[in-house]
Amino acid sequence: MRKLIVWNLMTLDGYFEGTKPWDIGFHTLVWGNDLEEFSRQQLGHECDLLVFGRKTYEGMAAYWTTAEEEDEIKTQMNGIAKICVSRSLTEATWNNTRLVHDPVMELTKLKQQPGKTIFIFGSAELVDSLLDAGLIDEIRLCLVPVVLGGGNPHFKPSGHSRPMALLEARPLENGGVILRYKVGAAA
């Protein structure tokens, strides 16, 4: 059975973006050789499918299709199979992308098929709905050592707790920490 893993960068106060869409300048505080290598490992070896909510998809597509640097991560992002979850889009033009309107049904089916791990990048609202459906196996966060003071929270208020068990805590050279949690397991 394939795993469904969430990957995101998050500030100490719980935000994955600032007060405006794509306000992610705080990412530069932790980007370096070790986080770059971790990203290559996830994209190049662990996964064969990325899933995005519409907002994250539009931002990622705009960035990666026009990025000036020619490196392995750009090649991986543009080449890998992708799903865009949207009720409003009628087409997805980024290479190797297909639209999905019912993510719970689609990801339930995909998790049963052979293949590598499925990753969700960003997409906090989508992640919230998939957590409620019990489809997320693991959450990976890079905790960025900054208090942003406001923005878009990664975890949305839900009215109930979601127990998780720590699988790994890996400090980065620049003060960030990669945290891996198994979802649905008591600590």
C-alpha positions as a Markdown table, in Angstrom:
| # | Residue | x | y | z |
|---|---|---|---|---|
| 1 | Met | 0.0 | 0.0 | 0.0 |
| 2 | Arg | 1.3 | 3.4 | -0.9 |
| 3 | Lys | 1.8 | 6.1 | 1.7 |
| 4 | Leu | 0.4 | 9.6 | 1.6 |
| 5 | Ile | 2.9 | 12.1 | 3.1 |
| 6 | Val | 2.5 | 15.8 | 3.7 |
| 7 | Trp | 5.6 | 18.0 | 3.3 |
| 8 | Asn | 5.8 | 21.7 | 4.2 |
| 9 | Leu | 7.9 | 24.4 | 5.8 |
| 10 | Met | 6.3 | 26.0 | 8.8 |
| 11 | Thr | 7.2 | 28.9 | 11.2 |
| 12 | Leu | 7.5 | 28.4 | 14.9 |
| 13 | Asp | 4.0 | 30.0 | 15.3 |
| 14 | Gly | 2.5 | 27.6 | 12.8 |
| 15 | Tyr | 2.2 | 29.5 | 9.5 |
| 16 | Phe | 3.1 | 28.0 | 6.1 |
| 17 | Glu | 2.8 | 31.4 | 4.4 |
| 18 | Gly | 2.5 | 35.0 | 5.5 |
| 19 | Thr | -0.5 | 37.2 | 5.4 |
| 20 | Lys | -0.5 | 37.3 | 1.6 |
| 21 | Pro | -0.6 | 34.3 | -0.8 |
| 22 | Trp | 2.8 | 33.0 | -1.6 |
| 23 | Asp | 4.5 | 35.1 | 1.1 |
| 24 | Ile | 7.1 | 32.4 | 1.8 |
| 25 | Gly | 10.2 | 34.5 | 2.1 |
| 26 | Phe | 11.0 | 32.8 | 5.4 |
| 27 | His | 12.0 | 29.7 | 3.4 |
| 28 | Thr | 15.3 | 31.3 | 2.7 |
| 29 | Leu | 16.1 | 31.1 | 6.4 |
| 30 | Val | 16.5 | 27.3 | 6.2 |
| 31 | Trp | 17.3 | 26.7 | 2.6 |
| 32 | Gly | 20.8 | 25.2 | 2.4 |
| 33 | Asn | 22.8 | 22.1 | 1.4 |
| 34 | Asp | 21.1 | 19.8 | 3.8 |
| 35 | Leu | 17.5 | 20.8 | 3.0 |
| 36 | Glu | 18.3 | 20.8 | -0.7 |
| 37 | Glu | 19.6 | 17.2 | -0.4 |
| 38 | Phe | 16.5 | 16.2 | 1.6 |
| 39 | Ser | 14.3 | 17.7 | -1.1 |
| 40 | Arg | 16.2 | 15.8 | -3.8 |
| 41 | Gln | 15.8 | 12.6 | -1.8 |
| 42 | Gln | 12.1 | 13.0 | -1.5 |
| 43 | Leu | 11.5 | 13.9 | -5.1 |
| 44 | Gly | 14.1 | 11.7 | -6.8 |
| 45 | His | 13.8 | 8.5 | -4.7 |
| 46 | Glu | 10.7 | 8.4 | -2.5 |
| 47 | Cys | 7.9 | 9.7 | -4.6 |
| 48 | Asp | 6.3 | 9.3 | -8.0 |
| 49 | Leu | 3.3 | 11.6 | -7.6 |
| 50 | Leu | 2.7 | 15.0 | -6.2 |
| 51 | Val | -0.7 | 16.3 | -5.1 |
| 52 | Phe | -1.6 | 20.0 | -4.8 |
| 53 | Gly | -4.7 | 22.0 | -3.9 |
| 54 | Arg | -5.6 | 24.6 | -6.6 |
| 55 | Lys | -3.8 | 27.6 | -4.9 |
| 56 | Thr | -0.6 | 25.7 | -4.3 |
| 57 | Tyr | -0.7 | 24.2 | -7.8 |
| 58 | Glu | -1.1 | 27.6 | -9.5 |
| 59 | Gly | 1.8 | 29.0 | -7.5 |
| 60 | Met | 4.1 | 26.0 | -8.0 |
| 61 | Ala | 3.3 | 25.8 | -11.8 |
| 62 | Ala | 4.0 | 29.5 | -12.2 |
| 63 | Tyr | 7.3 | 29.2 | -10.4 |
| 64 | Trp | 8.7 | 25.9 | -11.7 |
| 65 | Thr | 7.8 | 26.4 | -15.3 |
| 66 | Thr | 9.7 | 29.7 | -15.4 |
| 67 | Ala | 12.5 | 29.1 | -12.9 |
| 68 | Glu | 15.8 | 30.3 | -14.3 |
| 69 | Glu | 18.1 | 27.9 | -12.5 |
| 70 | Glu | 18.7 | 24.7 | -14.3 |
| 71 | Asp | 19.1 | 22.1 | -11.6 |
| 72 | Glu | 17.9 | 18.6 | -10.5 |
| 73 | Ile | 15.0 | 19.9 | -8.4 |
| 74 | Lys | 13.5 | 22.0 | -11.3 |
| 75 | Thr | 13.8 | 19.0 | -13.6 |
| 76 | Gln | 12.1 | 16.7 | -11.0 |
| 77 | Met | 9.3 | 19.2 | -10.3 |
| 78 | Asn | 8.5 | 19.7 | -14.0 |
| 79 | Gly | 8.8 | 16.0 | -14.9 |
| 80 | Ile | 7.0 | 14.2 | -12.1 |
| 81 | Ala | 3.3 | 13.2 | -12.3 |
| 82 | Lys | 1.0 | 15.7 | -10.5 |
| 83 | Ile | -2.6 | 16.0 | -9.4 |
| 84 | Cys | -4.3 | 19.3 | -9.0 |
| 85 | Val | -7.4 | 19.1 | -6.7 |
| 86 | Ser | -9.8 | 21.8 | -7.8 |
| 87 | Arg | -13.6 | 22.3 | -8.1 |
| 88 | Ser | -13.1 | 25.4 | -10.2 |
| 89 | Leu | -10.3 | 24.7 | -12.8 |
| 90 | Thr | -11.3 | 23.2 | -16.1 |
| 91 | Glu | -7.7 | 22.5 | -17.2 |
| 92 | Ala | -4.3 | 22.0 | -15.7 |
| 93 | Thr | -1.5 | 22.9 | -18.1 |
| 94 | Trp | 1.6 | 22.1 | -16.1 |
| 95 | Asn | 3.4 | 19.1 | -17.5 |
| 96 | Asn | 2.2 | 15.7 | -16.4 |
| 97 | Thr | -0.8 | 17.1 | -14.4 |
| 98 | Arg | -4.3 | 15.9 | -14.2 |
| 99 | Leu | -7.3 | 17.5 | -12.5 |
| 100 | Val | -9.2 | 15.7 | -9.7 |
| 101 | His | -12.5 | 16.9 | -8.2 |
| 102 | Asp | -12.9 | 14.3 | -5.5 |
| 103 | Pro | -9.5 | 13.9 | -3.7 |
| 104 | Val | -10.8 | 11.5 | -1.0 |
| 105 | Met | -12.1 | 9.0 | -3.6 |
| 106 | Glu | -9.1 | 9.4 | -5.9 |
| 107 | Leu | -6.4 | 9.1 | -3.2 |
| 108 | Thr | -8.1 | 6.2 | -1.6 |
| 109 | Lys | -7.9 | 4.4 | -4.9 |
| 110 | Leu | -4.3 | 5.5 | -5.7 |
| 111 | Lys | -3.1 | 4.4 | -2.2 |
| 112 | Gln | -4.2 | 0.8 | -3.1 |
| 113 | Gln | -2.2 | 0.8 | -6.4 |
| 114 | Pro | 1.4 | -0.1 | -6.8 |
| 115 | Gly | 3.9 | 2.8 | -6.8 |
| 116 | Lys | 6.0 | 4.9 | -4.7 |
| 117 | Thr | 5.0 | 7.4 | -2.0 |
| 118 | Ile | 2.5 | 10.1 | -2.8 |
| 119 | Phe | 3.4 | 13.6 | -1.5 |
| 120 | Ile | 1.3 | 16.6 | -0.9 |
| 121 | Phe | 3.2 | 19.9 | -0.9 |
| 122 | Gly | 1.7 | 22.9 | 0.9 |
| 123 | Ser | -2.1 | 22.8 | 0.3 |
| 124 | Ala | -3.2 | 23.3 | 3.9 |
| 125 | Glu | -6.9 | 23.2 | 3.2 |
| 126 | Leu | -6.6 | 20.0 | 1.1 |
| 127 | Val | -4.4 | 18.5 | 3.9 |
| 128 | Asp | -7.1 | 19.3 | 6.4 |
| 129 | Ser | -9.8 | 17.5 | 4.5 |
| 130 | Leu | -7.5 | 14.5 | 3.9 |
| 131 | Leu | -6.6 | 14.3 | 7.6 |
| 132 | Asp | -10.4 | 14.3 | 8.4 |
| 133 | Ala | -10.8 | 11.4 | 6.0 |
| 134 | Gly | -7.9 | 9.4 | 7.6 |
| 135 | Leu | -5.8 | 9.3 | 4.4 |
| 136 | Ile | -2.6 | 11.0 | 5.6 |
| 137 | Asp | 0.0 | 8.5 | 6.8 |
| 138 | Glu | 2.8 | 10.9 | 7.7 |
| 139 | Ile | 3.5 | 14.7 | 8.1 |
| 140 | Arg | 6.9 | 16.1 | 7.5 |
| 141 | Leu | 7.6 | 19.6 | 8.5 |
| 142 | Cys | 10.6 | 21.8 | 8.3 |
| 143 | Leu | 10.3 | 24.0 | 11.3 |
| 144 | Val | 11.7 | 27.4 | 10.4 |
| 145 | Pro | 13.2 | 29.3 | 13.4 |
| 146 | Val | 11.1 | 32.5 | 13.1 |
| 147 | Val | 7.9 | 33.8 | 14.6 |
| 148 | Leu | 6.1 | 35.3 | 11.7 |
| 149 | Gly | 3.4 | 37.0 | 13.8 |
| 150 | Gly | 0.6 | 36.3 | 11.3 |
| 151 | Gly | -0.3 | 34.5 | 8.2 |
| 152 | Asn | -2.0 | 31.3 | 6.9 |
| 153 | Pro | -1.8 | 28.5 | 9.5 |
| 154 | His | -0.7 | 25.1 | 8.3 |
| 155 | Phe | -3.2 | 23.3 | 10.6 |
| 156 | Lys | -6.8 | 24.6 | 10.5 |
| 157 | Pro | -9.0 | 24.6 | 13.6 |
| 158 | Ser | -10.9 | 21.3 | 13.6 |
| 159 | Gly | -12.6 | 20.9 | 17.0 |
| 160 | His | -10.8 | 17.7 | 17.7 |
| 161 | Ser | -7.3 | 16.5 | 18.4 |
| 162 | Arg | -5.2 | 14.5 | 16.0 |
| 163 | Pro | -2.6 | 12.4 | 17.8 |
| 164 | Met | 0.8 | 11.8 | 16.2 |
| 165 | Ala | 3.9 | 10.0 | 17.0 |
| 166 | Leu | 7.4 | 11.4 | 16.4 |
| 167 | Leu | 9.4 | 9.4 | 13.9 |
| 168 | Glu | 12.4 | 11.6 | 13.5 |
| 169 | Ala | 13.7 | 15.0 | 14.5 |
| 170 | Arg | 16.7 | 16.1 | 12.3 |
| 171 | Pro | 18.3 | 19.5 | 13.0 |
| 172 | Leu | 19.7 | 21.5 | 10.0 |
| 173 | Glu | 22.9 | 23.4 | 9.9 |
| 174 | Asn | 21.0 | 26.7 | 9.8 |
| 175 | Gly | 18.7 | 26.2 | 12.8 |
| 176 | Gly | 15.7 | 24.6 | 11.1 |
| 177 | Val | 14.5 | 21.2 | 12.2 |
| 178 | Ile | 12.9 | 18.5 | 10.0 |
| 179 | Leu | 10.2 | 16.7 | 11.9 |
| 180 | Arg | 8.5 | 13.5 | 10.8 |
| 181 | Tyr | 5.3 | 12.4 | 12.5 |
| 182 | Lys | 3.2 | 9.3 | 12.0 |
| 183 | Val | -0.5 | 10.4 | 11.9 |
| 184 | Gly | -3.0 | 8.7 | 14.1 |
| 185 | Ala | -0.6 | 7.2 | 16.5 |
| 186 | Ala | -0.3 | 8.2 | 20.2 |
| 187 | Ala | 3.1 | 9.6 | 21.2 |
